[in-house]
Amino acid sequence: MANTQNVTEFIFLGLSPSQKVQKVCFVIFLLLYTAIVLGNLLLVLTVMSSRSLGSPMYFFLSYLSFVEICYASTTAPRLISDLLAERKAISLWGCMSQVFFIHFFGGIEMFLLTVMAYDRYVAVCKPLNYTTIMNQQVCAFLMGAAWVGGFVHSLAQILLVFRLPFCGPNVIDHYFCDVLPLLRLACSDTVLTGLLIVANGGTLSVISFVILVASYVVILLHLRTRSSAGRRKALSTCGSHLTVVTLFFAPCIFIYLRPSTTLSADKLVAVFYTVITPLLNPVIYSLRNADVKKAMKSLWVRTVKPEDKSRLS
């Protein structure tokens, strides 16, 4: 970082140069971020408070919702505040911190979705041994492995960016700091660094996505031997998970497999995987899962109805 002292801060161009558009976006993203926090928090509280949601699938789902809140919080609050700011500046160290936490929580989510696919594979293909294989110790180990995997992935990304010399331009045509926009500002040859970023980010996303799709192909083939009722229930659960997987991995693969190319759609795609996907996670899992809807209704009755009775008395 000795060569980076010429640049002490970066300037974001943001989503749009229009002040009117920025004010409209401020209201929209404030509502979206509020919905992300409340929706995912509701899912976490529902799983924690319901005895009927004590299976490993819901254990992983509650942590996924927690990670979604953290992941969205790395970019959304900054985006919302910058939409009202004339000068959208972030310090060098603030930028590096944002890069680290984006890839830390994004990496955790990537590995956690893979773990959830394994959980569904065991539940569908080995139902008699499910509780034995996915016991409490195994679930805790898999969860810990997801967090460690996210940390290693993020550490590798930040080390690649940390060593780049920033000695000239400091304007980022984006609304948050990420490895690829920073790569384009470095005043040195970044071909090797770009390839390493592809290997760490893009290729890892592709491999994880292929493994996930393959696991669901195996599950679908196994479901042919099930009854129609069992098939519908398994397909509903797996369908929700596969939808979340596609919404998360498709934009990541689109962005991180081409470090040397900038497209006008990059900001829109980034909004999708940093804001829209965390927003849709609780919606998809609650609307398509009867057990979650029932548990949410029970939580509502336990928390709201007693207050109504106390007011009446």
BALOBA-1460 file (C-alpha; in Angstrom, 3 decimals):
// residues 313
<rec num="1" residu="m" x="0.000" y="0.000" z="0.000"/>
<rec num="2" residu="a" x="3.021" y="2.267" z="-0.039"/>
<rec num="3" residu="n" x="2.186" y="3.383" z="-3.564"/>
<rec num="4" residu="t" x="-1.448" y="4.133" z="-2.780"/>
<rec num="5" residu="q" x="-0.810" y="7.204" z="-0.606"/>
<rec num="6" residu="n" x="-1.537" y="9.546" z="-3.556"/>
<rec num="7" residu="v" x="-5.202" y="8.563" z="-3.263"/>
<rec num="8" residu="t" x="-6.790" y="8.935" z="0.156"/>
<rec num="9" residu="e" x="-10.433" y="8.761" z="-0.897"/>
<rec num="10" residu="f" x="-12.678" y="7.663" z="-3.739"/>
<rec num="11" residu="i" x="-15.669" y="9.446" z="-5.263"/>
<rec num="12" residu="f" x="-18.773" y="7.532" z="-6.303"/>
<rec num="13" residu="l" x="-20.747" y="8.634" z="-9.353"/>
<rec num="14" residu="g" x="-23.767" y="6.840" z="-7.924"/>
<rec num="15" residu="l" x="-26.790" y="5.472" z="-9.745"/>
<rec num="16" residu="s" x="-27.721" y="8.622" z="-11.663"/>
<rec num="17" residu="p" x="-26.454" y="12.212" z="-12.113"/>
<rec num="18" residu="s" x="-30.028" y="13.552" z="-12.008"/>
<rec num="19" residu="q" x="-31.055" y="15.076" z="-8.663"/>
<rec num="20" residu="k" x="-34.719" y="14.241" z="-9.273"/>
<rec num="21" residu="v" x="-33.911" y="10.608" z="-9.997"/>
<rec num="22" residu="q" x="-31.724" y="10.443" z="-6.892"/>
<rec num="23" residu="k" x="-34.544" y="11.743" z="-4.668"/>
<rec num="24" residu="v" x="-36.942" y="9.164" z="-6.071"/>
<rec num="25" residu="c" x="-34.305" y="6.437" z="-5.609"/>
<rec num="26" residu="f" x="-33.775" y="7.581" z="-2.012"/>
<rec num="27" residu="v" x="-37.414" y="6.854" z="-1.149"/>
<rec num="28" residu="i" x="-37.435" y="3.559" z="-3.067"/>
<rec num="29" residu="f" x="-34.216" y="2.180" z="-1.573"/>
<rec num="30" residu="l" x="-35.092" y="3.348" z="1.926"/>
<rec num="31" residu="l" x="-38.326" y="1.348" z="1.694"/>
<rec num="32" residu="l" x="-36.542" y="-1.633" z="0.154"/>
<rec num="33" residu="y" x="-33.834" y="-1.699" z="2.832"/>
<rec num="34" residu="t" x="-36.436" y="-1.401" z="5.596"/>
<rec num="35" residu="a" x="-38.309" y="-4.332" z="4.046"/>
<rec num="36" residu="i" x="-35.076" y="-6.362" z="3.835"/>
<rec num="37" residu="v" x="-34.288" y="-5.887" z="7.519"/>
<rec num="38" residu="l" x="-37.854" y="-6.428" z="8.762"/>
<rec num="39" residu="g" x="-38.603" y="-9.361" z="6.434"/>
<rec num="40" residu="n" x="-35.439" y="-11.309" z="7.167"/>
<rec num="41" residu="l" x="-35.609" y="-10.461" z="10.872"/>
<rec num="42" residu="l" x="-39.176" y="-11.784" z="10.951"/>
<rec num="43" residu="l" x="-37.971" y="-15.030" z="9.383"/>
<rec num="44" residu="v" x="-35.170" y="-15.354" z="11.959"/>
<rec num="45" residu="l" x="-37.557" y="-14.718" z="14.876"/>
<rec num="46" residu="t" x="-40.118" y="-17.126" z="13.429"/>
<rec num="47" residu="v" x="-37.605" y="-19.971" z="13.210"/>
<rec num="48" residu="m" x="-36.183" y="-19.225" z="16.666"/>
<rec num="49" residu="s" x="-39.603" y="-19.110" z="18.329"/>
<rec num="50" residu="s" x="-41.256" y="-22.071" z="16.624"/>
<rec num="51" residu="r" x="-40.738" y="-25.658" z="17.768"/>
<rec num="52" residu="s" x="-42.187" y="-26.935" z="14.495"/>
<rec num="53" residu="l" x="-39.284" y="-25.317" z="12.589"/>
<rec num="54" residu="g" x="-36.548" y="-27.162" z="14.436"/>
<rec num="55" residu="s" x="-35.177" y="-29.139" z="11.480"/>
<rec num="56" residu="p" x="-31.711" y="-28.405" z="10.011"/>
<rec num="57" residu="m" x="-33.301" y="-26.801" z="6.945"/>
<rec num="58" residu="y" x="-34.814" y="-24.025" z="9.042"/>
<rec num="59" residu="f" x="-31.646" y="-23.713" z="11.126"/>
<rec num="60" residu="f" x="-29.737" y="-22.900" z="7.940"/>
<rec num="61" residu="l" x="-32.581" y="-20.700" z="6.678"/>
<rec num="62" residu="s" x="-32.484" y="-18.528" z="9.807"/>
<rec num="63" residu="y" x="-28.739" y="-17.980" z="9.374"/>
<rec num="64" residu="l" x="-29.248" y="-17.250" z="5.677"/>
<rec num="65" residu="s" x="-31.716" y="-14.509" z="6.619"/>
<rec num="66" residu="f" x="-29.259" y="-13.084" z="9.150"/>
<rec num="67" residu="v" x="-26.496" y="-13.070" z="6.535"/>
<rec num="68" residu="e" x="-28.854" y="-11.374" z="4.050"/>
<rec num="69" residu="i" x="-29.384" y="-8.507" z="6.533"/>
<rec num="70" residu="c" x="-25.622" y="-8.126" z="7.002"/>
<rec num="71" residu="y" x="-24.942" y="-8.421" z="3.272"/>
<rec num="72" residu="a" x="-27.484" y="-5.748" z="2.327"/>
<rec num="73" residu="s" x="-26.209" y="-3.515" z="5.141"/>
<rec num="74" residu="t" x="-22.739" y="-3.336" z="3.585"/>
<rec num="75" residu="t" x="-24.047" y="-1.307" z="0.632"/>
<rec num="76" residu="a" x="-27.656" y="-0.139" z="1.114"/>
<rec num="77" residu="p" x="-27.207" y="2.385" z="4.001"/>
<rec num="78" residu="r" x="-24.295" y="4.013" z="2.177"/>
<rec num="79" residu="l" x="-26.265" y="4.100" z="-1.077"/>
<rec num="80" residu="i" x="-29.278" y="5.675" z="0.650"/>
<rec num="81" residu="s" x="-27.226" y="8.391" z="2.361"/>
<rec num="82" residu="d" x="-25.252" y="9.160" z="-0.821"/>
<rec num="83" residu="l" x="-28.467" y="9.698" z="-2.777"/>
<rec num="84" residu="l" x="-28.961" y="12.925" z="-0.774"/>
<rec num="85" residu="a" x="-25.287" y="13.936" z="-0.764"/>
<rec num="86" residu="e" x="-23.748" y="16.268" z="-3.314"/>
<rec num="87" residu="r" x="-20.290" y="14.754" z="-2.873"/>
<rec num="88" residu="k" x="-20.272" y="10.967" z="-2.585"/>
<rec num="89" residu="a" x="-16.843" y="10.342" z="-1.059"/>
<rec num="90" residu="i" x="-15.464" y="7.365" z="0.853"/>
<rec num="91" residu="s" x="-12.033" y="7.072" z="2.445"/>
<rec num="92" residu="l" x="-9.465" y="4.589" z="1.167"/>
<rec num="93" residu="w" x="-9.764" y="2.453" z="4.294"/>
<rec num="94" residu="g" x="-13.547" y="2.733" z="4.267"/>
<rec num="95" residu="c" x="-13.514" y="1.499" z="0.692"/>
<rec num="96" residu="m" x="-11.287" y="-1.457" z="1.587"/>
<rec num="97" residu="s" x="-13.554" y="-2.319" z="4.525"/>
<rec num="98" residu="q" x="-16.584" y="-2.286" z="2.261"/>
<rec num="99" residu="v" x="-14.874" y="-4.614" z="-0.214"/>
<rec num="100" residu="f" x="-13.975" y="-7.026" z="2.595"/>
<rec num="101" residu="f" x="-17.443" y="-7.227" z="4.133"/>
<rec num="102" residu="i" x="-19.255" y="-7.456" z="0.787"/>
<rec num="103" residu="h" x="-17.233" y="-10.524" z="-0.146"/>
<rec num="104" residu="f" x="-17.243" y="-11.883" z="3.404"/>
<rec num="105" residu="f" x="-21.027" y="-12.025" z="3.682"/>
<rec num="106" residu="g" x="-21.436" y="-12.812" z="-0.022"/>
<rec num="107" residu="g" x="-19.024" y="-15.731" z="0.362"/>
<rec num="108" residu="i" x="-20.887" y="-16.995" z="3.428"/>
<rec num="109" residu="e" x="-24.150" y="-16.898" z="1.494"/>
<rec num="110" residu="m" x="-22.606" y="-18.779" z="-1.422"/>
<rec num="111" residu="f" x="-21.302" y="-21.586" z="0.817"/>
<rec num="112" residu="l" x="-24.473" y="-21.595" z="2.928"/>
<rec num="113" residu="l" x="-26.659" y="-22.133" z="-0.141"/>
<rec num="114" residu="t" x="-24.415" y="-25.074" z="-1.047"/>
<rec num="115" residu="v" x="-24.841" y="-26.499" z="2.461"/>
<rec num="116" residu="m" x="-28.617" y="-26.089" z="2.171"/>
<rec num="117" residu="a" x="-28.562" y="-28.014" z="-1.111"/>
<rec num="118" residu="y" x="-26.699" y="-30.852" z="0.618"/>
<rec num="119" residu="d" x="-29.304" y="-30.788" z="3.386"/>
<rec num="120" residu="r" x="-32.108" y="-31.159" z="0.828"/>
<rec num="121" residu="y" x="-30.210" y="-33.973" z="-0.899"/>
<rec num="122" residu="v" x="-29.943" y="-35.934" z="2.353"/>
<rec num="123" residu="a" x="-33.581" y="-35.210" z="3.266"/>
<rec num="124" residu="v" x="-34.927" y="-36.429" z="-0.086"/>
<rec num="125" residu="c" x="-32.482" y="-39.190" z="-1.029"/>
<rec num="126" residu="k" x="-31.744" y="-40.592" z="2.445"/>
<rec num="127" residu="p" x="-34.813" y="-39.763" z="4.540"/>
<rec num="128" residu="l" x="-34.384" y="-42.653" z="7.005"/>
<rec num="129" residu="n" x="-30.868" y="-41.520" z="7.906"/>
<rec num="130" residu="y" x="-31.583" y="-37.774" z="7.750"/>
<rec num="131" residu="t" x="-31.600" y="-37.073" z="11.496"/>
<rec num="132" residu="t" x="-28.474" y="-39.200" z="11.962"/>
<rec num="133" residu="i" x="-26.491" y="-37.567" z="9.144"/>
<rec num="134" residu="m" x="-27.674" y="-34.001" z="9.756"/>
<rec num="135" residu="n" x="-27.277" y="-34.028" z="13.529"/>
<rec num="136" residu="q" x="-26.614" y="-30.934" z="15.628"/>
<rec num="137" residu="q" x="-22.830" y="-31.318" z="15.514"/>
<rec num="138" residu="v" x="-22.774" y="-31.702" z="11.735"/>
<rec num="139" residu="c" x="-25.021" y="-28.656" z="11.264"/>
<rec num="140" residu="a" x="-22.778" y="-26.566" z="13.525"/>
<rec num="141" residu="f" x="-19.683" y="-27.756" z="11.625"/>
<rec num="142" residu="l" x="-21.220" y="-26.962" z="8.229"/>
<rec num="143" residu="m" x="-22.286" y="-23.535" z="9.444"/>
<rec num="144" residu="g" x="-18.800" y="-22.834" z="10.786"/>
<rec num="145" residu="a" x="-17.285" y="-24.020" z="7.513"/>
<rec num="146" residu="a" x="-19.498" y="-21.579" z="5.586"/>
<rec num="147" residu="w" x="-18.271" y="-18.671" z="7.736"/>
<rec num="148" residu="v" x="-14.638" y="-19.750" z="7.409"/>
<rec num="149" residu="g" x="-15.074" y="-20.175" z="3.656"/>
<rec num="150" residu="g" x="-16.526" y="-16.675" z="3.389"/>
<rec num="151" residu="f" x="-13.626" y="-15.252" z="5.370"/>
<rec num="152" residu="v" x="-10.994" y="-17.003" z="3.218"/>
<rec num="153" residu="h" x="-12.732" y="-15.880" z="0.013"/>
<rec num="154" residu="s" x="-12.968" y="-12.281" z="1.236"/>
<rec num="155" residu="l" x="-9.394" y="-12.253" z="2.523"/>
<rec num="156" residu="a" x="-8.133" y="-13.389" z="-0.877"/>
<rec num="157" residu="q" x="-10.124" y="-10.646" z="-2.631"/>
<rec num="158" residu="i" x="-9.008" y="-7.860" z="-0.309"/>
<rec num="159" residu="l" x="-5.340" y="-8.919" z="-0.543"/>
<rec num="160" residu="l" x="-5.529" y="-8.706" z="-4.330"/>
<rec num="161" residu="v" x="-6.954" y="-5.165" z="-4.169"/>
<rec num="162" residu="f" x="-4.847" y="-4.068" z="-1.183"/>
<rec num="163" residu="r" x="-1.592" y="-4.343" z="-3.131"/>
<rec num="164" residu="l" x="-2.789" y="-2.286" z="-6.119"/>
<rec num="165" residu="p" x="-1.257" y="1.197" z="-6.546"/>
<rec num="166" residu="f" x="-3.843" y="4.011" z="-6.790"/>
<rec num="167" residu="c" x="-1.881" y="7.060" z="-7.845"/>
<rec num="168" residu="g" x="-4.228" y="8.978" z="-10.134"/>
<rec num="169" residu="p" x="-7.959" y="8.711" z="-10.889"/>
<rec num="170" residu="n" x="-10.202" y="8.216" z="-7.878"/>
<rec num="171" residu="v" x="-13.711" y="8.400" z="-9.416"/>
<rec num="172" residu="i" x="-15.633" y="5.131" z="-9.245"/>
<rec num="173" residu="d" x="-18.501" y="4.755" z="-11.703"/>
<rec num="174" residu="h" x="-20.539" y="2.790" z="-9.202"/>
<rec num="175" residu="y" x="-22.380" y="3.218" z="-5.904"/>
<rec num="176" residu="f" x="-20.109" y="1.028" z="-3.753"/>
<rec num="177" residu="c" x="-16.524" y="-0.201" z="-3.627"/>
<rec num="178" residu="d" x="-15.808" y="-3.541" z="-5.240"/>
<rec num="179" residu="v" x="-12.768" y="-5.282" z="-6.643"/>
<rec num="180" residu="l" x="-13.597" y="-4.732" z="-10.316"/>
<rec num="181" residu="p" x="-14.236" y="-0.942" z="-10.240"/>
<rec num="182" residu="l" x="-11.052" y="-0.544" z="-8.173"/>
<rec num="183" residu="l" x="-9.127" y="-2.725" z="-10.608"/>
<rec num="184" residu="r" x="-9.907" y="-0.234" z="-13.376"/>
<rec num="185" residu="l" x="-8.477" y="2.677" z="-11.331"/>
<rec num="186" residu="a" x="-5.120" y="1.056" z="-10.560"/>
<rec num="187" residu="c" x="-2.116" y="2.653" z="-12.249"/>
<rec num="188" residu="s" x="-0.331" y="-0.625" z="-13.023"/>
<rec num="189" residu="d" x="-0.777" y="-3.730" z="-15.127"/>
<rec num="190" residu="t" x="-3.747" y="-5.598" z="-13.633"/>
<rec num="191" residu="v" x="-4.017" y="-8.551" z="-16.038"/>
<rec num="192" residu="l" x="-2.711" y="-11.101" z="-13.535"/>
<rec num="193" residu="t" x="-4.758" y="-9.605" z="-10.699"/>
<rec num="194" residu="g" x="-7.852" y="-9.721" z="-12.888"/>
<rec num="195" residu="l" x="-7.297" y="-13.400" z="-13.650"/>
<rec num="196" residu="l" x="-6.870" y="-14.156" z="-9.948"/>
<rec num="197" residu="i" x="-10.098" y="-12.291" z="-9.181"/>
<rec num="198" residu="v" x="-11.888" y="-14.377" z="-11.819"/>
<rec num="199" residu="a" x="-10.433" y="-17.547" z="-10.287"/>
<rec num="200" residu="n" x="-11.453" y="-16.558" z="-6.775"/>
<rec num="201" residu="g" x="-14.822" y="-14.962" z="-7.504"/>
<rec num="202" residu="g" x="-16.209" y="-15.893" z="-10.908"/>
<rec num="203" residu="t" x="-14.934" y="-19.448" z="-11.197"/>
<rec num="204" residu="l" x="-15.882" y="-20.237" z="-7.597"/>
<rec num="205" residu="s" x="-19.412" y="-18.966" z="-8.291"/>
<rec num="206" residu="v" x="-19.689" y="-21.098" z="-11.437"/>
<rec num="207" residu="i" x="-18.388" y="-24.244" z="-9.708"/>
<rec num="208" residu="s" x="-20.723" y="-23.760" z="-6.742"/>
<rec num="209" residu="f" x="-23.683" y="-23.131" z="-9.056"/>
<rec num="210" residu="v" x="-22.918" y="-26.246" z="-11.137"/>
<rec num="211" residu="i" x="-22.662" y="-28.354" z="-7.964"/>
<rec num="212" residu="l" x="-25.973" y="-26.943" z="-6.743"/>
<rec num="213" residu="v" x="-27.761" y="-27.610" z="-10.039"/>
<rec num="214" residu="a" x="-26.293" y="-31.121" z="-10.210"/>
<rec num="215" residu="s" x="-27.515" y="-31.869" z="-6.696"/>
<rec num="216" residu="y" x="-31.035" y="-30.812" z="-7.643"/>
<rec num="217" residu="v" x="-30.939" y="-32.939" z="-10.781"/>
<rec num="218" residu="v" x="-30.134" y="-35.936" z="-8.553"/>
<rec num="219" residu="i" x="-32.983" y="-34.950" z="-6.215"/>
<rec num="220" residu="l" x="-35.466" y="-34.650" z="-9.103"/>
<rec num="221" residu="l" x="-34.459" y="-38.055" z="-10.451"/>
<rec num="222" residu="h" x="-34.915" y="-39.562" z="-6.991"/>
<rec num="223" residu="l" x="-38.368" y="-37.982" z="-6.623"/>
<rec num="224" residu="r" x="-39.729" y="-40.156" z="-9.441"/>
<rec num="225" residu="t" x="-40.024" y="-42.993" z="-6.945"/>
<rec num="226" residu="r" x="-41.987" y="-40.908" z="-4.417"/>
<rec num="227" residu="s" x="-45.740" y="-40.581" z="-4.014"/>
<rec num="228" residu="s" x="-47.436" y="-37.579" z="-5.604"/>
<rec num="229" residu="a" x="-47.954" y="-35.895" z="-2.194"/>
<rec num="230" residu="g" x="-44.332" y="-36.413" z="-1.164"/>
<rec num="231" residu="r" x="-43.184" y="-35.223" z="-4.562"/>
<rec num="232" residu="r" x="-45.190" y="-31.989" z="-4.303"/>
<rec num="233" residu="k" x="-43.861" y="-31.195" z="-0.824"/>
<rec num="234" residu="a" x="-40.227" y="-31.863" z="-1.801"/>
<rec num="235" residu="l" x="-40.572" y="-29.895" z="-5.028"/>
<rec num="236" residu="s" x="-42.058" y="-26.935" z="-3.158"/>
<rec num="237" residu="t" x="-39.141" y="-26.808" z="-0.706"/>
<rec num="238" residu="c" x="-36.467" y="-27.445" z="-3.325"/>
<rec num="239" residu="g" x="-38.120" y="-25.014" z="-5.733"/>
<rec num="240" residu="s" x="-37.855" y="-22.194" z="-3.198"/>
<rec num="241" residu="h" x="-34.190" y="-22.928" z="-2.603"/>
<rec num="242" residu="l" x="-33.385" y="-23.253" z="-6.311"/>
<rec num="243" residu="t" x="-35.079" y="-19.902" z="-6.983"/>
<rec num="244" residu="v" x="-32.926" y="-18.173" z="-4.334"/>
<rec num="245" residu="v" x="-29.820" y="-19.918" z="-5.705"/>
<rec num="246" residu="t" x="-30.509" y="-18.703" z="-9.250"/>
<rec num="247" residu="l" x="-31.274" y="-15.138" z="-8.135"/>
<rec num="248" residu="f" x="-27.988" y="-14.978" z="-6.213"/>
<rec num="249" residu="f" x="-25.560" y="-16.803" z="-8.507"/>
<rec num="250" residu="a" x="-26.681" y="-15.569" z="-11.932"/>
<rec num="251" residu="p" x="-25.795" y="-11.868" z="-11.282"/>
<rec num="252" residu="c" x="-22.546" y="-12.840" z="-9.513"/>
<rec num="253" residu="i" x="-21.433" y="-14.973" z="-12.458"/>
<rec num="254" residu="f" x="-22.397" y="-12.161" z="-14.861"/>
<rec num="255" residu="i" x="-20.253" y="-9.635" z="-12.953"/>
<rec num="256" residu="y" x="-17.217" y="-11.592" z="-11.763"/>
<rec num="257" residu="l" x="-16.407" y="-13.630" z="-14.869"/>
<rec num="258" residu="r" x="-15.384" y="-10.560" z="-16.901"/>
<rec num="259" residu="p" x="-13.103" y="-8.249" z="-14.858"/>
<rec num="260" residu="s" x="-11.786" y="-6.305" z="-17.856"/>
<rec num="261" residu="t" x="-15.169" y="-5.374" z="-19.337"/>
<rec num="262" residu="t" x="-17.560" y="-2.641" z="-18.194"/>
<rec num="263" residu="l" x="-21.195" y="-2.716" z="-19.261"/>
<rec num="264" residu="s" x="-23.929" y="-0.141" z="-18.700"/>
<rec num="265" residu="a" x="-26.008" y="-2.839" z="-17.007"/>
<rec num="266" residu="d" x="-23.442" y="-3.454" z="-14.251"/>
<rec num="267" residu="k" x="-25.057" y="-1.079" z="-11.739"/>
<rec num="268" residu="l" x="-28.504" y="-2.531" z="-12.343"/>
<rec num="269" residu="v" x="-27.184" y="-6.059" z="-11.903"/>
<rec num="270" residu="a" x="-25.381" y="-4.986" z="-8.720"/>
<rec num="271" residu="v" x="-28.644" y="-3.546" z="-7.359"/>
<rec num="272" residu="f" x="-30.237" y="-6.901" z="-8.057"/>
<rec num="273" residu="y" x="-27.790" y="-9.035" z="-6.043"/>
<rec num="274" residu="t" x="-27.167" y="-6.510" z="-3.242"/>
<rec num="275" residu="v" x="-30.758" y="-5.327" z="-2.682"/>
<rec num="276" residu="i" x="-33.391" y="-7.290" z="-4.602"/>
<rec num="277" residu="t" x="-32.135" y="-10.797" z="-3.760"/>
<rec num="278" residu="p" x="-31.978" y="-10.156" z="0.028"/>
<rec num="279" residu="l" x="-35.476" y="-8.676" z="-0.252"/>
<rec num="280" residu="l" x="-36.923" y="-11.688" z="-2.082"/>
<rec num="281" residu="n" x="-35.374" y="-14.316" z="0.207"/>
<rec num="282" residu="p" x="-37.984" y="-14.098" z="3.033"/>
<rec num="283" residu="v" x="-40.805" y="-13.655" z="0.507"/>
<rec num="284" residu="i" x="-39.890" y="-16.790" z="-1.442"/>
<rec num="285" residu="y" x="-39.366" y="-18.981" z="1.602"/>
<rec num="286" residu="s" x="-42.488" y="-17.805" z="3.433"/>
<rec num="287" residu="l" x="-44.968" y="-17.776" z="0.556"/>
<rec num="288" residu="r" x="-43.954" y="-21.197" z="-0.786"/>
<rec num="289" residu="n" x="-43.665" y="-22.939" z="2.587"/>
<rec num="290" residu="a" x="-46.806" y="-23.852" z="4.511"/>
<rec num="291" residu="d" x="-44.872" y="-24.608" z="7.709"/>
<rec num="292" residu="v" x="-43.244" y="-21.159" z="7.726"/>
<rec num="293" residu="k" x="-46.570" y="-19.424" z="7.063"/>
<rec num="294" residu="k" x="-48.194" y="-21.382" z="9.883"/>
<rec num="295" residu="a" x="-45.334" y="-20.532" z="12.263"/>
<rec num="296" residu="m" x="-45.539" y="-16.836" z="11.329"/>
<rec num="297" residu="k" x="-49.266" y="-16.845" z="12.013"/>
<rec num="298" residu="s" x="-48.655" y="-18.500" z="15.373"/>
<rec num="299" residu="l" x="-45.975" y="-15.896" z="16.221"/>
<rec num="300" residu="w" x="-48.394" y="-13.119" z="15.290"/>
<rec num="301" residu="v" x="-51.117" y="-14.567" z="17.523"/>
<rec num="302" residu="r" x="-48.731" y="-14.940" z="20.477"/>
<rec num="303" residu="t" x="-47.318" y="-11.413" z="20.202"/>
<rec num="304" residu="v" x="-50.228" y="-9.293" z="18.971"/>
<rec num="305" residu="k" x="-53.320" y="-10.937" z="20.436"/>
<rec num="306" residu="p" x="-52.176" y="-10.689" z="24.091"/>
<rec num="307" residu="e" x="-51.589" y="-6.953" z="23.582"/>
<rec num="308" residu="d" x="-55.111" y="-6.595" z="22.153"/>
<rec num="309" residu="k" x="-56.587" y="-8.396" z="25.143"/>
<rec num="310" residu="s" x="-54.643" y="-6.250" z="27.618"/>
<rec num="311" residu="r" x="-55.888" y="-3.080" z="25.924"/>
<rec num="312" residu="l" x="-59.480" y="-4.302" z="26.080"/>
<rec num="313" residu="s" x="-59.135" y="-5.137" z="29.770"/>
